[in-house]
Amino acid sequence: MSVNTHDFIKFAKKLNMEAWLYFFIYREFRQISKKHGVSIKTNNYGFYPTKIDAHDKYQLQLYDEYVTLLAGENIEQVLEIGCGAGGGLMYMQSCLPQTNFTGLDRCKEALKTCKYFFDEQQSDIKLYNSINEIHKDNKKFDAVMSVETGIYKNPSIFSDIHKLLDDDGVFIYYDNANFEKLDGIFKSIEASGFEIALIRDITENVFQACEYDTPRRLEIIKKYLPKSLKPFNNEILRYMCVKDSSRYNNYSIGKKRAFMLKARKIGNNLDNRI
């Protein structure tokens, strides 16, 4: 991997320019669809095993795990933080047709890609570019979810999520982080007014999904990566966590861990908990 390229990416992230970096990713999703008829609507590492029959079955399986976590809850309004290209929103709406879904992403290009892929079934999904826009609409949710977004790097986000939830609302969250950061993440969530009911270590599920899905990811790079992004080839392979990449290897040695949790907002009714 080019050290200069990787250092550039890290520097951009420190300057809070990740939304700018994702601009190129989600723009290319649309271009690939327009030029080649191939739809790339999901952008996570995935979950193994799965019985879903789709090209992005491992990515969709993560959302299927969320559907299971929401089972038995009285859920009418759901917000996804970091909705990306909208594949997860579309899948969950197909599983829970009586539920209203809202997407939030700070990358405007991601929201454009959502609208591009949404068909008539998803036309009523509301999209936002910032939490402040949601507050202005005075919207509240029964559940807030986030899939592999790294939002823990900004701990104040958990307080924002607390405000967005109705009393007794639930927060469902999957992410990956270095092992030594896990306790701090969980404590930040609890300190923001949540009671964590469930924590699952899904490192092996994510690791195996990356292994089994590597051929598809490599095919995407080989066939569709535009010439303008060729200098970033190795960094993109790392980002996609393909087999033998540095990020993949961090999973294999236990340095990087994946977790999924369900937490409930502690409100006035403290006795009604999971």
Beta strands, then each sheet from edge to edge (+ up, - down):
strand 1: 77-81
strand 2: 100-104
strand 3: 126-128
strand 4: 141-147
strand 5: 165-178
strand 6: 194-201
strand 7: 256-265
sheet 1: 3+ 2+ 1+ 4+ 5+ 7- 6+
end
